[in-house]
Amino acid sequence: MARRKEKKAKPQPQTPPSSSSEEEVSASELDKSMDAEEESVETENQNSSSEDEGNVTFTDENSKWLKPVKKSQLLSDDSADEESEEGENSDESEGDDESLMQVERDAMELDMEANLEREEAENELQRTVRDQSSTFHLPTVEELEGDGMERVVPPSEIRARIEDIIEVLADFKQRREEGRSRSEYLERLKYDMSEFFGCLPELIELFLNMFNPTECLEFLDASDMPRPLVIRTNTLKVRRKDLAQALMKRGINLDPLAKWSKVGLKISESPVPVGATPEYLAGYYMLQSAASMCPVMALSPQPGEKVMDMASAPGGKTSYLAQMMKNTGHILANDLKKERQKATIANLHRLGVKNTVVCCHDGRKLAKMVNRFDRILLDAPCSGLGVISRDQSVKVQRTIKDIERTAHLQKELLLAGIDALNHKSKTGGFIVYSTCSVSVAENEEVVNYILSKRDVKIVDAGLDFGVPGYTRYQHKRFHPSVALTRRFYPHVHNMDGFYVAKIQKLSDWRPGQDKGKANTEEKIVEEVVEIVNMKEIEKELGLGKKQMKQKESKTAVSSDNDVEVAKSKDVDDQDNKRFNKRDANKKGAKRAMGIKKKLSDKYAKKAPVPKKKKKTNAKVTKPRRHKI
């Protein structure tokens, strides 16, 4: 850039004044010359400014790093200066970051994160204090009706009100509104939950009596969520490891069910329908929920035992019983409806079960088979309040009266099952009672009723997981041993709602009966069981008469009949020697069929007398030689 040239006015040499006129002329000339010089300087400045736009230079030593600033930039706002300062600071920080070590950078990041978390915690604390200190206004019925007439209330608003009411109930003394009782909040909560979840108000009231409000909300949320798909490996045909490998080759993502199950597999994703794979059709596995495996595991049948499944359809638990018994022993699979037993028969054939007999009878009448079975499984019909995720109609169709009706049926079935149980079995004498409901009326009340009607006791089910049963519910108190039963919830165990109780029969004694009479009756029953054959079971199973007679002849032999059998043999021998007396006098007399004519002693054939060998004195010391 060209250097700026500034011209300064040079002082003229002073001449000695000659006269006044000369002085005036010289002053005017000086003024004109000064004006001319000023004009020339201004023109040069203008030209130099125009040149500076293209090439700007400085005459001092700082020209290497100084930059010129235009007047427009000087008059601009301070924003540009701030930006430049920020840019410089950022450049400096970047330079500092580059100079720092990696450990120092990580420490700075951790400090920044800690500061952010501290600020968020403070904000959250202030918000919670503000929310807790504020009182929640519970809307009245009139307000809700008026609001409902004006607009449609969205579900999100109902959900927010439910959560607010639950928070108030958690700290009722400080958060409640003056003049409002706890029952009003619970009543409003009940109707809001019934409207939000589409459930009957009486069922919501039942759940609120069982759980606290927070747990009740979790239970209802989990009941609307689908349960994971679970399959049970059929160890009669395949191992779980081999089955898992075969299904993974088809693109199915699966994992072991849990530590407590050695045959369960949980399927998370499947590109093919699980109920139509070649492995399923070959009987390698059975679609069965995790909760329905628990009753069979609690019963724990042993090989060679006599087991009865009182409500077997559609055959999932029955096939699991046969699997645990290794296809040995005997299983009686009963159900009331023939239509449902079709699925049971199909599943048993597909899974390769061979030790099971299927029948259709009312379970309440099975008490006639006294002391016949070592173990019994009763998965009783129930209201289905634990499987709402599979059947949403339960929330609308089930009422409290339906629950009471099913509870009465369950008591009758359980009494019949205990009567058919053999308490003198060396390995058995157990019955497992289970339901897919969470109501107390169908579970703990039924078991507590049985304890007062039969000589039984509750034993540990052998399940390490699950919630203990209720020993008190509202104003009711149950036997302490009811705590040995197990409950399963969808919001706790991610399983269907289920209840399992294992009961052991001690004797045939019943309350209100003398033990001496009971013992005599037991002896009579034992004698009757020994004498009576399996006519009833064979008639129920539809066996033929010939098979029944064969079994009767085999089982009827005893020590008392041995003498009669000997006498009958003597009579048979005499009958074989019979002959018609008329044959002795008359020729060609008629005889009964099969009786031969006796010949006279003269013509009777005599048995040949064996000839005696002659004795010789020769002694054979060497064996005879045979020609080859």
GINORCOR-V791307 format. One record per residue. RES is the residue in one letter. SS is DSSP state (H for helix, E for strand, C for the rest). Layout:
# GINORCOR-V791307
res=RES ss=SS
res=RES ss=SS
This chain:
# GINORCOR-V791307
res=M ss=C
res=A ss=C
res=R ss=C
res=R ss=C
res=K ss=C
res=E ss=C
res=K ss=C
res=K ss=C
res=A ss=C
res=K ss=C
res=P ss=C
res=Q ss=C
res=P ss=C
res=Q ss=C
res=T ss=C
res=P ss=C
res=P ss=C
res=S ss=C
res=S ss=C
res=S ss=H
res=S ss=H
res=E ss=H
res=E ss=H
res=E ss=H
res=V ss=H
res=S ss=H
res=A ss=H
res=S ss=H
res=E ss=H
res=L ss=H
res=D ss=H
res=K ss=H
res=S ss=H
res=M ss=H
res=D ss=H
res=A ss=H
res=E ss=H
res=E ss=H
res=E ss=H
res=S ss=H
res=V ss=H
res=E ss=H
res=T ss=H
res=E ss=H
res=N ss=H
res=Q ss=H
res=N ss=H
res=S ss=H
res=S ss=H
res=S ss=H
res=E ss=H
res=D ss=H
res=E ss=H
res=G ss=H
res=N ss=C
res=V ss=C
res=T ss=C
res=F ss=C
res=T ss=C
res=D ss=C
res=E ss=H
res=N ss=H
res=S ss=H
res=K ss=H
res=W ss=C
res=L ss=C
res=K ss=C
res=P ss=C
res=V ss=C
res=K ss=C
res=K ss=H
res=S ss=H
res=Q ss=H
res=L ss=H
res=L ss=H
res=S ss=C
res=D ss=C
res=D ss=C
res=S ss=H
res=A ss=H
res=D ss=H
res=E ss=H
res=E ss=H
res=S ss=H
res=E ss=H
res=E ss=H
res=G ss=H
res=E ss=H
res=N ss=H
res=S ss=H
res=D ss=H
res=E ss=H
res=S ss=H
res=E ss=H
res=G ss=H
res=D ss=H
res=D ss=H
res=E ss=H
res=S ss=H
res=L ss=C
res=M ss=C
res=Q ss=H
res=V ss=H
res=E ss=H
res=R ss=H
res=D ss=H
res=A ss=H
res=M ss=H
res=E ss=H
res=L ss=H
res=D ss=H
res=M ss=H
res=E ss=H
res=A ss=H
res=N ss=H
res=L ss=H
res=E ss=H
res=R ss=H
res=E ss=H
res=E ss=H
res=A ss=H
res=E ss=H
res=N ss=H
res=E ss=H
res=L ss=H
res=Q ss=H
res=R ss=H
res=T ss=H
res=V ss=H
res=R ss=H
res=D ss=H
res=Q ss=H
res=S ss=H
res=S ss=C
res=T ss=C
res=F ss=C
res=H ss=C
res=L ss=C
res=P ss=C
res=T ss=C
res=V ss=H
res=E ss=H
res=E ss=H
res=L ss=H
res=E ss=H
res=G ss=H
res=D ss=H
res=G ss=H
res=M ss=H
res=E ss=H
res=R ss=C
res=V ss=C
res=V ss=C
res=P ss=C
res=P ss=H
res=S ss=H
res=E ss=H
res=I ss=H
res=R ss=H
res=A ss=H
res=R ss=H
res=I ss=H
res=E ss=H
res=D ss=H
res=I ss=H
res=I ss=H
res=E ss=H
res=V ss=H
res=L ss=H
res=A ss=H
res=D ss=C
res=F ss=H
res=K ss=H
res=Q ss=H
res=R ss=H
res=R ss=C
res=E ss=C
res=E ss=C
res=G ss=C
res=R ss=C
res=S ss=C
res=R ss=H
res=S ss=H
res=E ss=H
res=Y ss=H
res=L ss=H
res=E ss=H
res=R ss=H
res=L ss=H
res=K ss=H
res=Y ss=H
res=D ss=H
res=M ss=H
res=S ss=H
res=E ss=H
res=F ss=H
res=F ss=H
res=G ss=C
res=C ss=C
res=L ss=C
res=P ss=H
res=E ss=H
res=L ss=H
res=I ss=H
res=E ss=H
res=L ss=H
res=F ss=H
res=L ss=H
res=N ss=H
res=M ss=H
res=F ss=C
res=N ss=C
res=P ss=H
res=T ss=H
res=E ss=H
res=C ss=H
res=L ss=H
res=E ss=H
res=F ss=H
res=L ss=H
res=D ss=H
res=A ss=H
res=S ss=H
res=D ss=H
res=M ss=C
res=P ss=C
res=R ss=C
res=P ss=C
res=L ss=E
res=V ss=E
res=I ss=E
res=R ss=E
res=T ss=E
res=N ss=C
res=T ss=C
res=L ss=C
res=K ss=C
res=V ss=C
res=R ss=C
res=R ss=H
res=K ss=H
res=D ss=H
res=L ss=H
res=A ss=H
res=Q ss=H
res=A ss=H
res=L ss=H
res=M ss=H
res=K ss=H
res=R ss=C
res=G ss=C
res=I ss=C
res=N ss=E
res=L ss=E
res=D ss=E
res=P ss=E
res=L ss=C
res=A ss=C
res=K ss=C
res=W ss=C
res=S ss=C
res=K ss=C
res=V ss=C
res=G ss=E
res=L ss=E
res=K ss=E
res=I ss=E
res=S ss=E
res=E ss=E
res=S ss=C
res=P ss=C
res=V ss=C
res=P ss=C
res=V ss=H
res=G ss=H
res=A ss=H
res=T ss=C
res=P ss=H
res=E ss=H
res=Y ss=H
res=L ss=H
res=A ss=C
res=G ss=C
res=Y ss=C
res=Y ss=E
res=M ss=E
res=L ss=E
res=Q ss=C
res=S ss=C
res=A ss=H
res=A ss=H
res=S ss=H
res=M ss=H
res=C ss=H
res=P ss=H
res=V ss=H
res=M ss=H
res=A ss=H
res=L ss=H
res=S ss=C
res=P ss=C
res=Q ss=C
res=P ss=C
res=G ss=C
res=E ss=C
res=K ss=E
res=V ss=E
res=M ss=E
res=D ss=E
res=M ss=C
res=A ss=C
res=S ss=C
res=A ss=C
res=P ss=C
res=G ss=C
res=G ss=H
res=K ss=H
res=T ss=H
res=S ss=H
res=Y ss=H
res=L ss=H
res=A ss=H
res=Q ss=H
res=M ss=H
res=M ss=C
res=K ss=C
res=N ss=C
res=T ss=C
res=G ss=C
res=H ss=E
res=I ss=E
res=L ss=E
res=A ss=E
res=N ss=E
res=D ss=E
res=L ss=C
res=K ss=C
res=K ss=H
res=E ss=H
res=R ss=H
res=Q ss=H
res=K ss=H
res=A ss=H
res=T ss=H
res=I ss=H
res=A ss=H
res=N ss=H
res=L ss=H
res=H ss=H
res=R ss=H
res=L ss=H
res=G ss=C
res=V ss=C
res=K ss=C
res=N ss=C
res=T ss=E
res=V ss=E
res=V ss=E
res=C ss=E
res=C ss=E
res=H ss=C
res=D ss=C
res=G ss=H
res=R ss=H
res=K ss=H
res=L ss=H
res=A ss=H
res=K ss=H
res=M ss=C
res=V ss=C
res=N ss=C
res=R ss=C
res=F ss=E
res=D ss=C
res=R ss=E
res=I ss=E
res=L ss=E
res=L ss=E
res=D ss=E
res=A ss=C
res=P ss=C
res=C ss=C
res=S ss=C
res=G ss=C
res=L ss=C
res=G ss=C
res=V ss=C
res=I ss=C
res=S ss=C
res=R ss=C
res=D ss=C
res=Q ss=C
res=S ss=C
res=V ss=H
res=K ss=H
res=V ss=H
res=Q ss=H
res=R ss=C
res=T ss=C
res=I ss=H
res=K ss=H
res=D ss=H
res=I ss=H
res=E ss=H
res=R ss=H
res=T ss=H
res=A ss=H
res=H ss=H
res=L ss=H
res=Q ss=H
res=K ss=H
res=E ss=H
res=L ss=H
res=L ss=H
res=L ss=H
res=A ss=H
res=G ss=H
res=I ss=H
res=D ss=H
res=A ss=C
res=L ss=E
res=N ss=C
res=H ss=C
res=K ss=C
res=S ss=C
res=K ss=C
res=T ss=C
res=G ss=C
res=G ss=C
res=F ss=E
res=I ss=E
res=V ss=E
res=Y ss=E
res=S ss=E
res=T ss=E
res=C ss=C
res=S ss=C
res=V ss=C
res=S ss=C
res=V ss=C
res=A ss=C
res=E ss=C
res=N ss=C
res=E ss=H
res=E ss=H
res=V ss=H
res=V ss=H
res=N ss=H
res=Y ss=H
res=I ss=H
res=L ss=H
res=S ss=C
res=K ss=C
res=R ss=C
res=D ss=C
res=V ss=E
res=K ss=E
res=I ss=E
res=V ss=E
res=D ss=C
res=A ss=C
res=G ss=C
res=L ss=C
res=D ss=C
res=F ss=C
res=G ss=C
res=V ss=E
res=P ss=E
res=G ss=C
res=Y ss=C
res=T ss=C
res=R ss=E
res=Y ss=E
res=Q ss=C
res=H ss=C
res=K ss=E
res=R ss=E
res=F ss=C
res=H ss=C
res=P ss=H
res=S ss=H
res=V ss=H
res=A ss=H
res=L ss=H
res=T ss=C
res=R ss=E
res=R ss=E
res=F ss=E
res=Y ss=C
res=P ss=H
res=H ss=H
res=V ss=H
res=H ss=H
res=N ss=C
res=M ss=C
res=D ss=C
res=G ss=C
res=F ss=E
res=Y ss=E
res=V ss=E
res=A ss=E
res=K ss=E
res=I ss=E
res=Q ss=E
res=K ss=E
res=L ss=C
res=S ss=C
res=D ss=C
res=W ss=C
res=R ss=C
res=P ss=C
res=G ss=C
res=Q ss=C
res=D ss=C
res=K ss=H
res=G ss=H
res=K ss=H
res=A ss=H
res=N ss=H
res=T ss=H
res=E ss=H
res=E ss=H
res=K ss=H
res=I ss=H
res=V ss=H
res=E ss=H
res=E ss=H
res=V ss=H
res=V ss=H
res=E ss=H
res=I ss=H
res=V ss=C
res=N ss=C
res=M ss=C
res=K ss=H
res=E ss=H
res=I ss=H
res=E ss=H
res=K ss=H
res=E ss=H
res=L ss=H
res=G ss=C
res=L ss=C
res=G ss=C
res=K ss=H
res=K ss=H
res=Q ss=H
res=M ss=H
res=K ss=H
res=Q ss=H
res=K ss=H
res=E ss=H
res=S ss=H
res=K ss=H
res=T ss=H
res=A ss=C
res=V ss=C
res=S ss=C
res=S ss=H
res=D ss=H
res=N ss=H
res=D ss=H
res=V ss=H
res=E ss=H
res=V ss=H
res=A ss=H
res=K ss=H
res=S ss=H
res=K ss=H
res=D ss=H
res=V ss=H
res=D ss=H
res=D ss=H
res=Q ss=H
res=D ss=H
res=N ss=H
res=K ss=C
res=R ss=C
res=F ss=C
res=N ss=C
res=K ss=H
res=R ss=H
res=D ss=H
res=A ss=H
res=N ss=C
res=K ss=C
res=K ss=C
res=G ss=C
res=A ss=C
res=K ss=C
res=R ss=C
res=A ss=C
res=M ss=C
res=G ss=C
res=I ss=C
res=K ss=C
res=K ss=C
res=K ss=C
res=L ss=C
res=S ss=C
res=D ss=C
res=K ss=C
res=Y ss=C
res=A ss=C
res=K ss=C
res=K ss=C
res=A ss=C
res=P ss=C
res=V ss=C
res=P ss=C
res=K ss=C
res=K ss=C
res=K ss=C
res=K ss=C
res=K ss=C
res=T ss=C
res=N ss=C
res=A ss=C
res=K ss=C
res=V ss=C
res=T ss=C
res=K ss=C
res=P ss=C
res=R ss=C
res=R ss=C
res=H ss=C
res=K ss=C
res=I ss=C
